Amino acid sequence: MAGEPQDDCLFCRIVAGSIPATIVRETETTVAFRDINPQAPTHVLVIPKAHHRDAAALAAAAPGLAADVLRETQAVADDEKLESYRVVFNTGSGAGQTVWHAHAHVLGGRGLDWPPG
């Protein structure tokens, strides 16, 4: 069910503390941690603590929580002293989503060409 922790979800298990992560920020509603396969010098994931399958589901079910996630991407960028950065939400396997828990990637610390990939 949306919002409820899922036993088979990697990110739900990070939120619960049963899988370690390098946490850089935590609020009442979000957790931010370093990506284990960074694609830039700064690569931090910001996730809602509540489980939602992807960014679209999160925005539809909990727009305030989606705003919390987005607000935390700015806080991460500020903490990391990034003058410019990219925020990416992959939604669906064709877009590269591999963990089915909504999350934002905060990427920075190098030039990020456009278009990506």
C-alpha positions as CSV (number, residue, x, y, z in Angstrom):
1,M,0.0,0.0,0.0
2,A,1.3,3.5,-0.8
3,G,3.0,5.2,2.1
4,E,3.6,1.9,4.0
5,P,7.1,0.4,4.3
6,Q,7.7,-2.5,2.0
7,D,9.9,-5.4,3.3
8,D,11.4,-6.0,-0.1
9,C,12.3,-2.3,-0.8
10,L,16.0,-1.3,-0.4
11,F,15.2,2.3,0.4
12,C,12.5,1.3,3.0
13,R,15.2,-0.8,4.6
14,I,17.6,2.2,4.6
15,V,14.9,4.3,6.3
16,A,14.4,1.6,8.9
17,G,18.1,1.4,9.6
18,S,18.4,-2.3,8.6
19,I,20.7,-1.5,5.7
20,P,23.6,1.0,6.2
21,A,23.9,4.2,4.1
22,T,26.0,7.3,4.3
23,I,23.3,9.6,5.4
24,V,24.0,13.3,4.8
25,R,20.7,14.8,5.9
26,E,17.5,13.6,7.6
27,T,14.2,15.3,8.3
28,E,11.0,14.1,9.8
29,T,9.8,13.1,6.3
30,T,13.0,12.5,4.2
31,V,16.4,10.9,4.2
32,A,19.4,12.0,2.0
33,F,22.3,9.6,1.5
34,R,25.3,9.2,-0.9
35,D,24.7,7.0,-4.0
36,I,26.9,3.8,-3.9
37,N,27.5,4.2,-7.6
38,P,28.1,7.9,-8.0
39,Q,27.8,9.5,-11.5
40,A,29.3,12.8,-10.4
41,P,31.6,14.0,-7.6
42,T,28.4,14.8,-5.6
43,H,25.7,12.2,-6.1
44,V,23.2,12.2,-3.2
45,L,19.7,10.5,-3.2
46,V,16.9,12.2,-1.5
47,I,14.0,9.9,-0.6
48,P,10.7,10.2,1.2
49,K,10.5,8.1,4.3
50,A,7.1,6.9,3.2
51,H,7.1,4.4,0.4
52,H,5.8,5.6,-3.0
53,R,6.6,3.6,-6.2
54,D,8.0,6.6,-8.2
55,A,7.9,10.3,-8.5
56,A,4.5,10.4,-10.3
57,A,2.9,8.2,-7.6
58,L,4.4,10.4,-4.9
59,A,3.2,13.6,-6.5
60,A,-0.3,12.2,-7.0
61,A,-0.7,10.7,-3.5
62,A,1.3,13.1,-1.3
63,P,2.1,16.5,-3.0
64,G,3.3,18.0,0.3
65,L,5.8,15.1,0.7
66,A,6.9,15.6,-2.9
67,A,7.6,19.2,-2.0
68,D,9.6,18.1,1.0
69,V,11.8,15.9,-1.2
70,L,12.4,18.8,-3.6
71,R,13.1,21.2,-0.8
72,E,15.7,18.8,0.6
73,T,17.5,18.6,-2.8
74,Q,18.2,22.4,-2.3
75,A,19.4,21.8,1.2
76,V,21.7,19.0,0.0
77,A,23.1,21.3,-2.7
78,D,23.6,24.1,-0.1
79,D,25.4,21.7,2.3
80,E,27.6,20.4,-0.5
81,K,28.4,24.0,-1.6
82,L,27.2,23.3,-5.2
83,E,26.8,26.5,-7.2
84,S,24.9,24.5,-9.9
85,Y,23.5,21.0,-9.8
86,R,21.0,18.7,-11.5
87,V,18.0,17.0,-9.9
88,V,16.8,13.9,-11.6
89,F,13.7,11.7,-10.9
90,N,13.8,8.5,-13.0
91,T,10.3,7.2,-13.4
92,G,10.0,3.8,-14.9
93,S,12.5,1.2,-16.0
94,G,12.8,2.8,-19.5
95,A,14.1,6.0,-17.7
96,G,16.6,4.0,-15.6
97,Q,14.6,3.6,-12.4
98,T,16.0,0.5,-10.6
99,V,14.7,1.0,-7.1
100,W,10.9,1.2,-6.9
101,H,10.8,3.9,-4.2
102,A,10.5,7.5,-5.3
103,H,13.9,9.3,-5.1
104,A,15.6,12.3,-6.4
105,H,19.3,12.3,-7.5
106,V,21.2,15.4,-6.7
107,L,24.2,15.6,-9.1
108,G,27.0,18.2,-9.1
109,G,30.6,19.0,-8.8
110,R,31.4,18.7,-12.5
111,G,30.0,20.0,-15.8
112,L,26.7,18.2,-16.7
113,D,26.3,18.3,-20.4
114,W,22.9,18.5,-22.1
115,P,21.2,16.4,-23.3
116,P,22.1,13.8,-20.7
117,G,23.1,10.2,-21.5
